[in-house]
Amino acid sequence: MWLFKDLHLAGWPLLLGLLLEGFGGRVWVWQRLPAGWRVHVKTVGLERVRLACLVALQVCVAAVLIYVVLAFFRTAMNEWVESGVVAIARFWVRGGEVYPDAAGLKKFGVFPYGPLLFQVVGAVFVAAGRSVKAVKAFYIFWAFLTYGLMFFVTWRRGVAVAAAALAVEMLAVVVGIMGFMVKADIMLIFVSVACLAVLAFGRDQLRIGVVLAVLAGVAFDIKVHGVFYVLPAAVECLAMRPGRRVAKVLGAGAIAAVVAAAPFLVPRTGVLDYLNVLWIAARDEVLFGIFLSNVAFIGMCVAGVHMLVAPAARDAVYWRLVVSVLVAGFFVSVFAAKVEAGPHHLLPLLPYLCVPLGRAFEQRFDARRAVLFGLFLVAFQPVTSVVGDVFLMVEHWGAVRALI
């Protein structure tokens, strides 16, 4: 059942796109003939399809923005993870532990995140006069900053302004409302975008490697598997000068370990308490169905971009990127194959696909690619769930979570 339940958003439209590719951009349509209604093959009107795709994308972006506005003015948090993260952060700044004891875990819940998430939320909470709404505003600002940096990086890599904007809009639509929530997702997406920025602006392999190692340590302090989100950038860094790879990896690992250890020096942030939380979370079994849906999700994301990119643009850099994203996605899929987990853990890998997607949008918009672009929107747009969340939020506008 997982195949039909979890892949209907990502898999089936793109599989349909593969079939349509064989028809050269033609689709089955109804047409009224003198003898009655008949089905036949008709070439897609390019400008109409192009316009429809662009309008659909803007509608999706608008739906996400409406949700963000409503979420900010709502008196309650919007999801149970948000409530738990903010509650633990507030507990920490008031003298408690980042990782509470058994009684605290029973009250707040088990959140196997790294200490940096709670410390950042706690610091914002204190700096903003202990205002939960200010924490929401900070994360919304962080999300827009992340997407703005992604646009700048995509443009810096030689993608035209309009194509770069479309690629970043696609990223924002796929990430959807999760990118604006008070949780780890936008922090890890920012780490990936920062890795791309380092590659775009850096020239020296040593300096790039050091910064990527620091970012790997930061990612580990957000989620234990966060280092895999740096893997595609690390592969590209190693490709600059292929020699002495083992020494470079070991040196980068040492730097990442030092950075990862730093947050545990902050008062009331115990390493053993963190390991205890990880142990409790690890006791949940790995669910094979969720693992398969995770692998399928990242595979379909890569497949969608690959079908849009022209064969002439698939150079060595492109293939290193695609393979490293798939490898990183496989390992993340194992960690994300738990109860309450799923494909959203793979979202921080999607920024790496923005540059090839932007270059694909610069190509001639023929019939086949028009259809694939439309299917790409249908496959990943969260507008349906966003609209449902908007109505639910309005219905329960005054509700306040118990922990907040």
DADAKA-V503615 format. One line per field, one symbol per residue. psi: psi as a letter, one per 30 degrees, with the letter a starting at -180 (. if undefined). A space follows every 10 residues. Layout:
# DADAKA-V503615
psi = ???
This chain:
# DADAKA-V503615
psi = feeeefffee eeeeeeeeee efghgklklk kjlegaklkl kkkkjeeeee eeeeeeeeee eeeeeeeeee eefkfllfle eeeeeeeeee eefgfakejl aeeeeeeflj jhllfeeeee eeeeeefghh keeeeeeeee eeeeeeeeee eeeeefggkl eeeeeeeeee eeeeebfffg liafefeeee eeeeeeeeee flekeeeeee eeeeeeeeee fekfgfffff eeeeeeeffe jflheeeeee eeeeeeeeef fefffkkhik eeeeeeeeee effklkjeee eeeeeeeeee eeeeeeffkk efgiaeeeee eeeeeeeeee eeeefghlkg aaffffeffe fffeeeeeee fflkileefe eeeeeeeeef kgeeeeeeee eeeeehegkk kef.
